[in-house]
Amino acid sequence: MSTPTRAATSGAPTAAPSRGFVLVVLAALCWGTSGVSGRVVADRTDLGPLDIAWHRLAIGAAVLLAAHLLTRRRAVAGAPLTRPVAARLALVAAGLAAYQLAYFAAVASAGVSIATLVALGLAPLLVAVGAALLGHGRPDRATVAALAAALTGLGLLVGLTAGASAGTAVLLGGLLAVGSALGYAVVTLASGGLPAGVPVTLVGFAGGALLLTPVALAAGLRFTTEPVALLTLLYLGAVPSALAYALFFRGLRTVPGAVAAIVTLLEPVTATALATAFLGERLPLGALAGGVLVLAAVAGLYLRRLGTPAPGPTAPGT
């Protein structure tokens, strides 16, 4: 909460909102590598979606715990763990577990492009609806316009890409991706407004891993020693997990959830580009217009955030 204060007194009133926006963008770009990483592991080993999701959460939790222990002396005093805060953290953990499991299952069924496009394409709409139902107010006109442009772009991407595929696998993957979008929306809505001293990323990943552990053990949790797959799992847990979610949750301190959800539409664009380049998942040329619309929506939001004054000092959690 001290950042807005510094921005207001240093003559740079737009620093906090723009910095938060950039953090969310960086998180989305990191997330865009998740699907390809999971696919690489699945192709080289016998690990299934549940195994990959568990490894991602467990490795991410270990990395975050190590970072927390190394930096706790310099950290701000933690916020009190009230019942509402504990409930929000439980929702974040459950949402992360559901989101990861459903996402990697969708990737296995329908491929990286379809799974990521559907999951992240629905997320902004679900976040906006959820925020309105929770009494957070309706999104402003600029956010609605950006959402409409982004969803139109994703509609072109999904429609044209899915049109080149057939079979029940794509339909099943799409349904799993819808479940992933629900989990993502829960994480975004539950984490917004948490006090700055709460280690939400660490608690979310550790809690998510704990929730998945009995399910994974019951299903026969599998491990691997294949060098490339093992390195990819370590990357998956460290970069698009621990680092990306830390950036995302920090960015949410100054970026509204509805805006952040639209910005993270950069993830499916990144994932689709990587899947096309490295996995041979061909994207029709006409779908490129959809990608341009998504990028235009994010760029428009960024320019608007640059002109938005940083909020004044507020009490934690407001």
C-alpha positions in Angstrom: 0.0 0.0 0.0 3.0 2.3 0.2 3.6 2.3 -3.6 0.6 4.6 -4.3 1.7 7.0 -1.6 5.2 7.2 -3.2 3.7 7.7 -6.6 1.5 10.5 -5.4 4.3 12.4 -3.8 7.0 11.9 -6.4 5.3 13.6 -9.3 4.5 10.3 -11.1 0.9 9.7 -10.4 0.5 7.1 -13.1 3.4 4.9 -12.0 1.5 2.5 -9.8 -1.3 1.7 -12.2 1.1 1.3 -15.2 3.5 -0.8 -13.2 0.7 -3.1 -12.1 -0.5 -3.4 -15.7 3.0 -4.3 -16.9 3.3 -7.0 -14.2 0.0 -8.6 -15.3 1.3 -8.5 -19.0 4.5 -10.2 -18.0 2.6 -12.8 -16.1 0.3 -13.5 -19.1 3.3 -13.9 -21.4 4.9 -16.4 -18.9 1.6 -18.3 -18.7 1.6 -18.6 -22.5 4.4 -21.1 -22.3 2.5 -23.5 -19.9 0.5 -25.4 -22.5 3.5 -26.1 -24.7 5.6 -27.1 -21.6 2.9 -29.5 -20.4 2.6 -31.0 -23.9 6.4 -31.6 -24.1 6.2 -33.5 -20.8 3.2 -35.5 -21.9 4.9 -36.5 -25.2 8.1 -37.6 -23.5 6.7 -39.5 -20.5 3.6 -41.4 -19.3 2.6 -38.5 -17.0 -1.1 -37.6 -17.3 -2.8 -34.2 -16.8 -3.2 -34.9 -13.0 0.5 -35.7 -12.6 1.5 -32.6 -14.5 -0.8 -30.4 -12.6 0.4 -31.8 -9.3 4.1 -31.3 -10.3 3.4 -27.7 -11.3 1.8 -26.8 -8.1 4.2 -28.7 -5.9 7.3 -27.3 -7.6 5.8 -23.8 -7.6 5.1 -24.1 -3.9 8.7 -25.2 -3.2 10.1 -22.3 -5.2 7.8 -19.8 -3.5 8.6 -21.2 0.0 12.4 -20.8 -0.7 11.9 -17.3 -1.9 9.7 -16.4 1.1 12.3 -17.8 3.6 15.1 -15.8 1.8 13.2 -12.5 1.8 11.1 -12.7 5.0 13.5 -10.5 7.0 13.0 -7.7 4.5 9.3 -8.3 4.1 6.6 -6.1 5.5 4.9 -7.5 8.6 2.2 -10.0 7.6 -1.5 -9.0 7.8 -3.6 -10.7 10.5 -5.2 -13.9 9.3 -8.9 -13.1 9.8 -11.7 -15.5 8.9 -12.6 -13.6 5.6 -8.9 -13.7 4.6 -8.6 -17.4 5.3 -11.8 -18.1 3.3 -10.4 -16.1 0.3 -7.1 -18.0 0.5 -9.0 -21.3 0.6 -10.8 -20.3 -2.6 -7.6 -19.3 -4.3 -6.0 -22.7 -3.5 -9.1 -24.6 -4.6 -9.4 -22.5 -7.8 -5.7 -23.0 -8.6 -6.0 -26.8 -8.2 -9.2 -27.0 -10.4 -7.8 -24.6 -13.0 -4.5 -26.5 -13.4 -6.1 -30.0 -13.6 -8.9 -29.0 -16.0 -6.4 -27.0 -18.2 -3.9 -29.8 -18.7 -6.7 -32.3 -19.3 -8.1 -29.9 -21.9 -4.6 -29.7 -23.5 -4.4 -33.5 -23.6 -7.8 -33.8 -25.3 -8.0 -30.8 -27.7 -4.5 -29.4 -27.9 -2.8 -26.3 -26.6 -4.4 -23.8 -28.9 -8.1 -24.8 -28.3 -7.6 -25.4 -24.6 -5.9 -22.1 -23.9 -8.1 -20.0 -26.2 -11.4 -21.3 -24.6 -10.2 -21.2 -21.0 -8.7 -17.7 -21.2 -11.3 -16.4 -23.6 -14.2 -17.1 -21.2 -12.3 -15.9 -18.1 -12.8 -12.2 -18.6 -16.5 -12.6 -19.0 -16.8 -14.8 -15.9 -14.7 -12.4 -13.9 -16.8 -9.4 -15.0 -20.1 -11.2 -14.2 -18.7 -12.5 -10.9 -17.5 -9.0 -9.9 -21.0 -7.5 -10.7 -22.7 -10.3 -8.7 -20.4 -9.6 -5.7 -21.4 -6.0 -5.7 -18.1 -4.6 -7.1 -20.0 -2.5 -9.7 -20.2 -2.8 -13.4 -17.1 -2.4 -15.6 -16.7 1.0 -17.2 -17.3 1.6 -20.9 -13.6 1.3 -21.8 -13.3 -2.0 -20.1 -16.6 -3.3 -21.7 -15.3 -2.1 -25.2 -12.0 -3.8 -24.6 -13.8 -7.0 -23.5 -16.0 -7.0 -26.6 -13.0 -6.5 -28.9 -11.0 -9.2 -27.1 -13.8 -11.8 -27.1 -14.5 -11.1 -30.8 -10.9 -11.7 -31.6 -10.9 -14.9 -29.6 -14.1 -15.9 -31.3 -12.3 -15.7 -34.6 -9.3 -17.6 -33.3 -11.4 -20.4 -31.7 -13.9 -20.7 -34.5 -11.4 -20.8 -37.3 -9.0 -23.1 -35.4 -11.7 -25.5 -34.2 -13.2 -25.5 -37.7 -10.1 -27.2 -38.9 -10.6 -30.0 -36.3 -13.3 -32.6 -35.7 -14.3 -35.3 -33.3 -15.5 -35.6 -29.7 -12.0 -34.9 -28.4 -12.2 -31.2 -29.3 -15.7 -31.0 -27.7 -14.5 -32.7 -24.5 -11.4 -30.5 -24.4 -13.6 -27.4 -24.8 -15.8 -28.4 -21.9 -12.7 -29.1 -19.7 -11.4 -25.6 -20.7 -14.7 -24.1 -19.5 -14.1 -25.7 -16.1 -10.6 -24.3 -16.2 -12.0 -20.8 -16.9 -14.3 -21.1 -13.9 -11.3 -22.0 -11.7 -9.3 -19.1 -13.0 -12.2 -16.7 -12.4 -12.4 -17.9 -8.8 -8.7 -17.3 -8.3 -8.9 -13.7 -9.7 -12.0 -12.7 -7.8 -10.9 -14.3 -4.5 -7.3 -12.8 -4.6 -8.4 -9.3 -5.4 -8.4 -7.0 -2.4 -6.4 -9.2 -0.1 -4.1 -7.3 2.3 -0.6 -6.7 1.0 1.1 -8.7 3.8 -0.6 -12.0 2.9 1.6 -14.4 0.9 -1.3 -15.3 -1.3 0.9 -16.9 -4.1 2.7 -19.2 -1.6 -0.5 -20.2 0.2 -2.4 -20.7 -3.0 0.2 -23.0 -4.5 0.8 -24.9 -1.3 -2.9 -25.3 -0.6 -3.6 -26.3 -4.2 -0.8 -29.0 -4.1 -2.2 -30.3 -0.8 -5.7 -30.5 -2.3 -4.5 -32.4 -5.3 -2.1 -34.8 -3.4 -4.7 -37.3 -2.2 -6.5 -37.4 -5.6 -3.1 -37.9 -7.3 -2.0 -40.6 -4.9 -5.4 -42.4 -5.3 -5.0 -42.3 -9.1 -1.4 -43.5 -8.9 0.9 -40.5 -9.0 3.7 -40.9 -11.5 7.1 -39.3 -11.6 9.8 -39.1 -14.3 13.6 -39.1 -14.6 13.6 -38.3 -18.3 16.1 -35.3 -18.5 14.1 -33.0 -20.9 10.8 -33.7 -19.2 12.3 -33.2 -15.7 13.8 -29.8 -16.7 10.6 -28.8 -18.4 8.6 -29.6 -15.2 11.1 -27.5 -13.2 10.6 -24.7 -15.6 6.8 -25.1 -15.5 6.8 -24.9 -11.7 9.3 -22.0 -11.5 8.5 -19.5 -14.3 4.9 -19.8 -15.6 3.9 -20.8 -12.0 5.8 -19.3 -9.1 7.1 -16.2 -10.9 4.1 -15.5 -13.1 1.5 -15.8 -10.3 3.7 -13.7 -8.0 3.7 -11.0 -10.7 0.0 -11.4 -11.3 -1.1 -11.1 -7.7 1.2 -8.1 -7.2 -0.3 -6.5 -10.2 -3.8 -7.0 -8.9 -3.1 -4.6 -6.1 -3.5 -1.7 -8.6 -5.3 -3.3 -11.6 -9.0 -4.2 -11.3 -9.8 -7.9 -11.8 -11.9 -7.3 -14.9 -9.0 -5.4 -16.6 -6.5 -8.0 -15.5 -8.6 -10.8 -17.0 -8.7 -9.0 -20.3 -4.9 -8.4 -20.3 -4.3 -12.1 -19.6 -5.8 -12.8 -23.0 -2.3 -12.3 -24.2 -1.7 -15.8 -22.8 -3.8 -17.7 -25.4 -2.3 -15.6 -28.2 1.2 -16.5 -26.9 0.3 -20.2 -26.4 -1.3 -20.4 -29.9 1.8 -18.9 -31.5 4.1 -21.3 -29.7 1.9 -24.3 -30.5 1.9 -23.3 -34.1 5.7 -22.8 -34.2 6.8 -25.8 -32.2 4.0 -28.4 -32.0 2.7 -28.1 -35.5 -0.8 -27.0 -34.4 -1.7 -25.0 -37.5 -3.6 -21.7 -37.1 -5.6 -20.6 -40.2 -4.4 -17.3 -41.7 -7.8 -15.7 -41.2 -7.5 -16.3 -37.4 -4.7 -13.8 -37.3 -7.2 -11.0 -37.3 -8.5 -12.3 -34.0 -5.1 -12.2 -32.5 -4.7 -8.6 -33.7 -8.0 -7.7 -32.0 -6.9 -9.2 -28.7 -3.6 -7.3 -28.9 -5.4 -4.1 -29.8 -7.7 -4.5 -26.8 -4.8 -5.0 -24.4 -2.9 -2.0 -25.9 -6.0 0.2 -25.6 -6.3 -0.7 -21.9 -2.7 0.0 -21.3 -2.9 3.4 -22.9 -5.9 4.2 -20.7 -4.2 3.0 -17.6 -1.3 5.3 -18.3 -3.7 8.2 -18.1 -5.4 7.0 -14.9 -4.1 8.7 -11.7 -2.8 6.3 -9.0 -5.2 5.8 -6.1 -4.4 7.6 -2.9 -3.3 5.8 0.3 -6.0 3.3 1.3 -6.4 0.9 4.2 -5.3 -2.7 3.5 -8.0 -4.8 2.0 -10.1 -1.9 0.5 
